[in-house]
Amino acid sequence: MPDRLRPVLGLAVTVVALVLAGCGGSSNSTTTSSSSTQGPKQTKAHFVAQATVICLALENQDNALKARQEALKGSTAQSADTAFVAIVNQLVTDTRAAQSRLRKLPSPAGDGQTIEGLLNALTEEADDATGIAKAASNQESALGETAEKDLKNSVARNSARAAEFGMKGCIGSE
């Protein structure tokens, strides 16, 4: 991998890990959360509590991937690059699985659009991370830098919104 791309990817994996562990960055998905269930209605506090459990599980998966990334520091460039792409791809897979579980939670009355926006934000971040992995795989520095910038912008736009909703511990946490 070109030397110019390596620092971008080192920073990018950290950014990807922080963002995707957050469960509420940005996304483009159009699936909506179910708001109709039998029994008592979902409250915002209950939704946030359930979402936090999902996000903590994702954070645990992320921590294992961070440990794998740290182990790459002594590796050759070729093996580190290949492993980096695999780590980011696994992070994206784990994130999309968590997002699917989050989408299955019933939305509290009146909060469906906000939740949908947060979940869509998460999809956007996962897409940005995929762009970083693709750039690394193809050794394309400019695309990697663009994908990293897109990811940082997604986080900046959506972290405050997620915290405002009560998912602060779920966003951008290590």
The 8 nearest C-alpha neighbors of each residue, nearest first, counted from 0:
[[1, 138, 2, 4, 76, 80, 5, 77],
 [0, 2, 3, 4, 138, 5, 140, 139],
 [1, 3, 5, 4, 0, 6, 140, 7],
 [2, 4, 1, 5, 6, 140, 7, 0],
 [5, 3, 140, 7, 2, 1, 6, 8],
 [4, 6, 8, 2, 7, 3, 9, 1],
 [7, 5, 9, 8, 4, 10, 3, 2],
 [8, 6, 4, 10, 5, 9, 11, 144],
 [7, 9, 11, 5, 10, 6, 12, 4],
 [10, 8, 6, 11, 7, 12, 5, 13],
 [11, 9, 13, 7, 8, 12, 14, 6],
 [10, 12, 8, 14, 13, 9, 7, 147],
 [13, 11, 15, 14, 9, 10, 16, 8],
 [12, 14, 16, 10, 11, 15, 17, 9],
 [13, 15, 11, 17, 16, 12, 18, 10],
 [16, 14, 12, 18, 13, 17, 19, 11],
 [17, 15, 13, 14, 19, 18, 20, 12],
 [18, 16, 171, 14, 20, 15, 173, 19],
 [19, 17, 171, 21, 15, 20, 16, 14],
 [18, 20, 21, 16, 17, 15, 22, 94],
 [19, 21, 58, 18, 17, 22, 16, 57],
 [170, 20, 22, 171, 169, 19, 18, 23],
 [23, 21, 169, 20, 54, 170, 19, 121],
 [24, 22, 117, 121, 21, 118, 170, 120],
 [23, 25, 121, 120, 157, 154, 124, 158],
 [120, 24, 26, 121, 123, 124, 119, 153],
 [123, 120, 119, 122, 27, 25, 121, 28],
 [26, 28, 119, 123, 122, 29, 120, 25],
 [29, 27, 119, 30, 26, 122, 118, 123],
 [28, 30, 31, 27, 119, 115, 26, 118],
 [31, 29, 28, 32, 115, 102, 119, 118],
 [32, 30, 115, 29, 33, 102, 111, 112],
 [33, 31, 102, 106, 105, 103, 34, 115],
 [32, 34, 105, 35, 106, 31, 103, 104],
 [33, 35, 105, 106, 32, 36, 107, 108],
 [36, 34, 33, 105, 37, 40, 106, 41],
 [37, 35, 38, 34, 105, 40, 33, 39],
 [36, 38, 39, 35, 40, 34, 41, 105],
 [37, 39, 36, 40, 41, 35, 105, 34],
 [40, 38, 41, 37, 36, 42, 35, 107],
 [41, 39, 42, 38, 107, 36, 108, 37],
 [40, 42, 107, 105, 106, 45, 39, 46],
 [43, 41, 107, 45, 44, 46, 40, 108],
 [42, 44, 46, 107, 45, 47, 41, 110],
 [45, 43, 47, 42, 46, 48, 165, 41],
 [44, 46, 48, 42, 43, 47, 49, 41],
 [47, 45, 43, 49, 48, 44, 50, 42],
 [46, 48, 50, 44, 45, 49, 51, 43],
 [49, 47, 45, 51, 46, 50, 44, 52],
 [50, 48, 46, 52, 51, 47, 45, 53],
 [49, 51, 47, 53, 52, 48, 46, 54],
 [50, 52, 54, 48, 53, 49, 47, 55],
 [51, 53, 55, 49, 50, 54, 56, 48],
 [54, 52, 50, 56, 51, 55, 97, 57],
 [55, 53, 51, 57, 56, 52, 169, 22],
 [54, 56, 58, 52, 57, 53, 51, 59],
 [55, 57, 59, 53, 54, 58, 52, 60],
 [58, 56, 54, 60, 55, 59, 20, 61],
 [57, 59, 61, 55, 20, 56, 60, 54],
 [60, 58, 62, 56, 61, 57, 55, 63],
 [61, 59, 57, 63, 58, 62, 56, 64],
 [60, 62, 58, 64, 59, 63, 57, 65],
 [61, 63, 65, 59, 64, 60, 58, 66],
 [62, 64, 66, 60, 61, 65, 67, 59],
 [63, 65, 67, 61, 66, 62, 68, 86],
 [66, 64, 68, 62, 67, 63, 61, 69],
 [65, 67, 69, 63, 64, 68, 62, 70],
 [68, 66, 64, 70, 65, 69, 63, 71],
 [67, 69, 65, 71, 70, 66, 64, 83],
 [70, 68, 66, 71, 67, 72, 65, 64],
 [69, 71, 67, 68, 72, 66, 73, 74],
 [72, 70, 74, 68, 69, 79, 73, 67],
 [71, 73, 70, 74, 69, 68, 79, 75],
 [74, 72, 71, 75, 70, 79, 69, 76],
 [75, 73, 71, 72, 79, 78, 76, 70],
 [74, 76, 78, 77, 79, 73, 71, 72],
 [75, 77, 79, 78, 80, 74, 0, 81],
 [78, 76, 80, 79, 75, 81, 0, 74],
 [77, 79, 81, 80, 75, 76, 82, 74],
 [80, 78, 82, 76, 81, 77, 71, 74],
 [81, 79, 83, 77, 78, 82, 76, 84],
 [80, 82, 78, 84, 83, 79, 77, 85],
 [81, 83, 85, 79, 84, 80, 78, 86],
 [84, 82, 80, 86, 85, 81, 79, 87],
 [83, 85, 132, 87, 81, 82, 86, 88],
 [84, 86, 82, 88, 83, 87, 89, 81],
 [87, 85, 83, 89, 88, 84, 82, 90],
 [88, 86, 90, 84, 89, 85, 132, 91],
 [87, 89, 85, 91, 90, 86, 84, 92],
 [90, 88, 92, 86, 91, 87, 93, 85],
 [89, 91, 87, 93, 88, 92, 94, 86],
 [90, 92, 94, 88, 89, 93, 125, 95],
 [93, 91, 89, 95, 94, 90, 88, 96],
 [94, 92, 96, 90, 91, 95, 89, 97],
 [95, 93, 91, 97, 96, 92, 98, 90],
 [94, 96, 98, 92, 97, 93, 91, 99],
 [97, 95, 99, 93, 98, 94, 92, 100],
 [98, 96, 94, 100, 99, 95, 101, 93],
 [97, 99, 95, 101, 96, 100, 94, 102],
 [98, 100, 96, 102, 97, 101, 95, 103],
 [99, 101, 97, 103, 98, 102, 96, 104],
 [102, 100, 98, 103, 99, 104, 97, 50],
 [103, 101, 32, 99, 100, 104, 98, 31],
 [102, 104, 100, 101, 32, 105, 99, 33],
 [105, 103, 101, 102, 106, 32, 33, 100],
 [106, 104, 34, 33, 32, 103, 41, 107],
 [107, 105, 34, 111, 32, 33, 104, 110],
 [106, 108, 41, 42, 43, 110, 109, 105],
 [109, 107, 110, 106, 111, 34, 41, 42],
 [108, 110, 111, 107, 112, 106, 113, 43],
 [111, 109, 113, 107, 108, 112, 114, 106],
 [110, 112, 114, 106, 113, 109, 115, 107],
 [113, 111, 115, 114, 110, 116, 109, 31],
 [114, 112, 116, 110, 115, 111, 117, 164],
 [115, 113, 117, 111, 116, 112, 110, 118],
 [114, 116, 112, 118, 113, 117, 111, 119],
 [117, 115, 119, 113, 114, 118, 112, 120],
 [118, 116, 23, 120, 114, 119, 115, 25],
 [119, 117, 121, 115, 120, 116, 23, 26],
 [26, 118, 120, 27, 28, 116, 122, 121],
 [25, 26, 119, 121, 24, 117, 123, 118],
 [122, 120, 25, 24, 26, 23, 118, 124],
 [26, 123, 121, 125, 119, 124, 120, 27],
 [26, 124, 122, 25, 126, 120, 121, 27],
 [123, 125, 127, 121, 25, 126, 122, 150],
 [124, 126, 128, 122, 127, 123, 91, 129],
 [125, 127, 129, 123, 124, 128, 122, 130],
 [126, 128, 124, 130, 129, 150, 125, 146],
 [129, 127, 131, 125, 130, 126, 15, 124],
 [130, 128, 126, 132, 127, 131, 133, 125],
 [129, 131, 127, 133, 128, 132, 146, 134],
 [130, 132, 128, 143, 134, 129, 146, 133],
 [133, 131, 84, 135, 129, 134, 130, 136],
 [132, 134, 136, 130, 135, 131, 129, 137],
 [133, 135, 143, 139, 137, 131, 132, 136],
 [136, 134, 138, 132, 133, 137, 131, 139],
 [135, 137, 133, 134, 138, 132, 84, 81],
 [136, 138, 134, 135, 139, 133, 0, 132],
 [139, 137, 135, 0, 136, 134, 140, 1],
 [140, 138, 134, 137, 142, 141, 143, 135],
 [139, 141, 4, 143, 142, 144, 138, 3],
 [140, 142, 144, 143, 139, 145, 4, 134],
 [143, 141, 145, 144, 140, 139, 134, 146],
 [144, 142, 134, 131, 140, 146, 141, 145],
 [143, 145, 147, 141, 142, 146, 140, 148],
 [144, 146, 142, 148, 143, 147, 149, 141],
 [145, 147, 149, 143, 131, 148, 127, 144],
 [148, 146, 150, 144, 145, 149, 11, 143],
 [147, 149, 145, 151, 150, 146, 152, 144],
 [150, 148, 146, 152, 147, 151, 145, 153],
 [149, 151, 153, 147, 127, 148, 152, 124],
 [150, 152, 148, 154, 153, 149, 155, 147],
 [153, 151, 155, 149, 150, 154, 148, 156],
 [154, 152, 150, 156, 151, 155, 25, 149],
 [153, 155, 151, 157, 152, 24, 156, 158],
 [154, 156, 152, 153, 157, 158, 151, 159],
 [157, 155, 153, 154, 152, 158, 159, 160],
 [156, 158, 160, 24, 154, 159, 155, 161],
 [157, 159, 161, 160, 154, 155, 170, 162],
 [160, 158, 162, 161, 157, 163, 156, 155],
 [159, 161, 163, 157, 158, 162, 164, 156],
 [160, 162, 164, 158, 166, 163, 159, 23],
 [163, 161, 167, 166, 159, 165, 164, 160],
 [162, 164, 160, 161, 165, 159, 167, 166],
 [163, 165, 161, 162, 166, 160, 167, 113],
 [166, 164, 162, 163, 167, 161, 47, 168],
 [165, 167, 162, 169, 161, 168, 164, 47],
 [168, 166, 162, 169, 170, 165, 161, 163],
 [169, 167, 166, 170, 172, 51, 162, 21],
 [168, 170, 21, 166, 167, 22, 54, 51],
 [21, 171, 169, 167, 172, 168, 22, 23],
 [172, 170, 21, 17, 18, 20, 173, 169],
 [171, 173, 170, 17, 21, 169, 20, 168],
 [172, 17, 171, 20, 58, 16, 62, 61]]
